[in-house]
Amino acid sequence: MDFFKKNVCFILIIFCTGLAFGGTIKNYTADQVETQSNVLISKVYAVDNKFRMETFDERGALEYFFIIREDQNKMYVFQVGSRTYTEQPIEQNNLTYYDQIMSIQQSFQQHIPGSTMEIKQQKLGTTETVLGYRTEKHSVSVVYEIFGQKLPGFTYYWWVAPEFDMPVRIQAQAQIFEAFEMTFELRNIKTASSPASLFEIPAGYAKTENMEY
C-alpha cells in the first residue's frame, strides 16, 4: 500500500475510534470494505464501552489492531510485525475530528518537506440512506501549502448512522501528487457480543513509546 493510501486507512481508523461509543447499538461486529476492490480493510468489534479495530495489509494479513477502552480512558495501538504497542489517554473532549485528523496529518507531514496545512471541517446538513441506515453527511478538507503554493490535499466525506455513531460509509479523495478516490463501507453488521479477551492486551506484546506506521 503506498503512502497516501495508508494515510487514508489511518484516517478511517481515527473516524471510527473517535465516534465509537455514542450509538444506540452497543454490541456489534462489522467489516470495513473498500468498495471498488471489495477488499476487507478492517474488522470492528464493539461491546458496551470497549471497541476494537483490526486492519489488514494487501495480502489480508493482520497488520495493526487498536483497542479503545472508554472505561479506562485509554487507547492501545498494536503493531503485529514487531509485537509492540503504544498506550495513550483518551478523553471525550479531545475526541474531535479536527484534533484527531490534525494529529495524524502532522505525523505524515514529514513526508512532504517544506509544507504546512490547513484543515476545514463541515457538517453538510444533508441526510441520506446508506446501506439501509439513515445517515448524516460530514466532510473535512486538507489543503497543503508547499513553498508558498497552496495545493489541495485530501477531502474526506463520511456518513454517520446514529445506531452506531460511526461512519457506515467513508469516501476519501486525494488531489496532491497523485489523484485517487477510495470508498469504504461498513458491511456484514451483526448485533452480537464479542469475547472479553479481544479487548485486553494480549500476551507477548511489549510496550513502547513510539511506533512506526
ChimeraX attribute file (.defattr): number of C-alpha atoms within 10 A of each C-alpha:
attribute: neighborCount
match mode: 1-to-1
recipient: residues
	/A:1	9
	/A:2	6
	/A:3	10
	/A:4	16
	/A:5	15
	/A:6	13
	/A:7	17
	/A:8	20
	/A:9	19
	/A:10	16
	/A:11	20
	/A:12	24
	/A:13	17
	/A:14	19
	/A:15	21
	/A:16	21
	/A:17	21
	/A:18	21
	/A:19	18
	/A:20	24
	/A:21	23
	/A:22	15
	/A:23	16
	/A:24	11
	/A:25	16
	/A:26	22
	/A:27	19
	/A:28	18
	/A:29	22
	/A:30	20
	/A:31	21
	/A:32	25
	/A:33	20
	/A:34	19
	/A:35	15
	/A:36	10
	/A:37	9
	/A:38	11
	/A:39	16
	/A:40	19
	/A:41	20
	/A:42	25
	/A:43	19
	/A:44	22
	/A:45	26
	/A:46	26
	/A:47	21
	/A:48	17
	/A:49	16
	/A:50	22
	/A:51	25
	/A:52	24
	/A:53	23
	/A:54	19
	/A:55	20
	/A:56	17
	/A:57	14
	/A:58	11
	/A:59	8
	/A:60	12
	/A:61	10
	/A:62	16
	/A:63	17
	/A:64	20
	/A:65	20
	/A:66	21
	/A:67	24
	/A:68	27
	/A:69	20
	/A:70	18
	/A:71	9
	/A:72	12
	/A:73	13
	/A:74	14
	/A:75	21
	/A:76	19
	/A:77	20
	/A:78	25
	/A:79	18
	/A:80	14
	/A:81	9
	/A:82	12
	/A:83	15
	/A:84	18
	/A:85	21
	/A:86	17
	/A:87	16
	/A:88	11
	/A:89	13
	/A:90	16
	/A:91	13
	/A:92	11
	/A:93	6
	/A:94	12
	/A:95	15
	/A:96	15
	/A:97	17
	/A:98	13
	/A:99	12
	/A:100	17
	/A:101	19
	/A:102	16
	/A:103	13
	/A:104	14
	/A:105	17
	/A:106	13
	/A:107	12
	/A:108	14
	/A:109	15
	/A:110	10
	/A:111	10
	/A:112	10
	/A:113	9
	/A:114	12
	/A:115	15
	/A:116	15
	/A:117	17
	/A:118	13
	/A:119	17
	/A:120	11
	/A:121	14
	/A:122	11
	/A:123	12
	/A:124	11
	/A:125	8
	/A:126	10
	/A:127	14
	/A:128	14
	/A:129	11
	/A:130	17
	/A:131	13
	/A:132	9
	/A:133	15
	/A:134	15
	/A:135	23
	/A:136	19
	/A:137	19
	/A:138	19
	/A:139	18
	/A:140	18
	/A:141	18
	/A:142	19
	/A:143	18
	/A:144	21
	/A:145	15
	/A:146	14
	/A:147	10
	/A:148	10
	/A:149	8
	/A:150	14
	/A:151	15
	/A:152	16
	/A:153	20
	/A:154	22
	/A:155	19
	/A:156	21
	/A:157	19
	/A:158	24
	/A:159	25
	/A:160	25
	/A:161	24
	/A:162	17
	/A:163	15
	/A:164	21
	/A:165	20
	/A:166	23
	/A:167	25
	/A:168	26
	/A:169	24
	/A:170	25
	/A:171	19
	/A:172	22
	/A:173	17
	/A:174	20
	/A:175	14
	/A:176	14
	/A:177	10
	/A:178	8
	/A:179	11
	/A:180	13
	/A:181	15
	/A:182	17
	/A:183	17
	/A:184	25
	/A:185	23
	/A:186	22
	/A:187	16
	/A:188	12
	/A:189	14
	/A:190	12
	/A:191	15
	/A:192	14
	/A:193	14
	/A:194	14
	/A:195	9
	/A:196	9
	/A:197	8
	/A:198	15
	/A:199	19
	/A:200	14
	/A:201	14
	/A:202	11
	/A:203	7
	/A:204	8
	/A:205	15
	/A:206	13
	/A:207	15
	/A:208	12
	/A:209	9
	/A:210	10
	/A:211	13
	/A:212	5
	/A:213	11
